[in-house]
Amino acid sequence: MKPATPIAVAFREVRHFKPEDCLHCESVEVRGRLHDWTIPAHRHEGLHQFQLLERGRATATLDNVPHAVQAPAAFMLAPGCVHAFDYAPDCAGHQVTVPTAILHQAFAGSPALAERLAVSFVLRDEAMGGDAAEVQAMFARLSAEFEGAARGRMEALRAHAVLVAAWFLRHAAGEPPAETRGALRDTLVQRYRSLLELHLRRHLPLGFYAEALKVTPDHLSRACRAVTGQSALDLLHERLLLEARRLLAYTDAAVLDVAAELGFADAAYFSRFFARRAGISPLGYRTALQSGEALRP
């Protein structure tokens, strides 16, 4: 089968393409003014985005859930999260977009922080604990390095980005969701979920993940069931289903193209997989979304 062209929401972000760049940094005002302070729904593949709102009000919609905030506030957007922003005019702040691979490598030795990389979240003033000035200074240093051309620029940018990410992960607000809470108690499940994000579309057998984690498939499934109530295979299928629902909800791509994007060689098999897990066909799900009988993921 011909490799599928990645499906994405039709929105081109502001970018400054430089061969030596390993990430992208810009002020909130750049895209705010360019798009009349409204950023349409889109998502990033293989990228994390960190944003600090320093002045003004905004509504961030993350996977169809609106979050109204007043500065100071901060957002971490995980790969695949469909997000949109509606800023009040003259908002100010910073944002940086970082390849997820850099962060997975940086936090490989800290499973509790690494697990949080999989979940988008919002930090309001109370969750920052009075540390807004600290992260504002971090963004300012990162931005200055990004605009400069000093020796070791790429290495310095990576270091600054990891420090920003560490600040966000340490300040992640409130209790994590139930499924994340369980994963935090089990390093094996954390590592399995991280591997799923890297290899989801390859449809690798459970044995591949077990071997990579140096356990047996049965041991991996028992650990997943103890922490989440689901087997390792169920977690893999649920993650695939979530990605399928996102593509069906936020793009106009044909079911055939959605199937190819998710690594299914046979669109009919994809439709059966979706119906078995969701209780409705892909086309039926789209129809239900349009009639308001189903919620966007």
Summary of the structure (lengths in Angstrom):
residues: 297
radius of gyration: 19.8
end to end distance: 28.7
largest distance: 56.4
contacts: 891
relative contact order: 0.11
helix: 50%
strand: 17%
